[in-house]
Amino acid sequence: MPDDYAKYEKDCEEIREENAKLLADFSDWLTAKGLSEKTVGNHCSNMDFFLNRFLLYEDAKPAETGVFEVGSFLGYWFIQKAMWASRSSIKSYAATLKKFYTFMHEKGRITQEDLDDLKAEIKEEMPEWLATLDRHDDPDITDLSDVWDY
């Protein structure tokens, strides 16, 4: 067990170093697209949380795998773990994720099909994620099965 944890920590550290490089490149990419410094900062902050908190929460997952994790992030984990989770923050993170994975596609790190699937999932699932957030925040709902539909 201690060896597994040491490996996890080592893997996470390597991924964090790679993520730092990706975030710097993402920042440059957003700036080149003409976004304001504040907007670039918001997108990079969102991605730092996604990459270095969510993707490394239970396992050491590199940025590329995050393209498959958007639903579990926005539809469950973010609502549970982020005190600032709101309708607007979910939409903001969705916009950031679309931009980041478009950037990753342009770098050749994910396929067009995976990018298209991510965008479709966000479009199709957003109403349910927002409804889940509303149920989560409703003080009249006390049974968790009424929040998460399980």
DAQUI-V357800 format. One line per field, one symbol per residue. ss: DSSP state (A for helix, B for strand, O for the rest). psi: psi as a letter, one per 40 degrees, with the letter a starting at -180 (. if undefined). burial: # if it has 24 or more other C-alpha atoms within 12 Angstrom, else .. A space follows every 50 residues. Layout:
ss->???
psi->???
burial->???
This chain:
ss->OAAAAAAAAAAAAAAAAAAAAAAAAAAAAAAAOOOOAAAAAAAAAAAAAA AAAAOOOOOOOOAAAAAAOAAAAAAAAAAAAOOOOOAAAAAAAAAAAAAA AAAAAAOOOOOAAAAAAAAAAAAAAAAAAAAAAAAAAOOOOOOAAAAAOO
psi->ddddddddddddddddddddddddddddddddeeiidddddddddddddd decdeeddighiddeddeedddddecdddddhdehidddddddddddddd edddddefeiidddddddddddddedddddddddddeheehehddedef.
burial->...........#..##..#..##..##.##.........#.######### ######...############.########....###.############ #####....#...##..##.##..##..#####.##..........##..
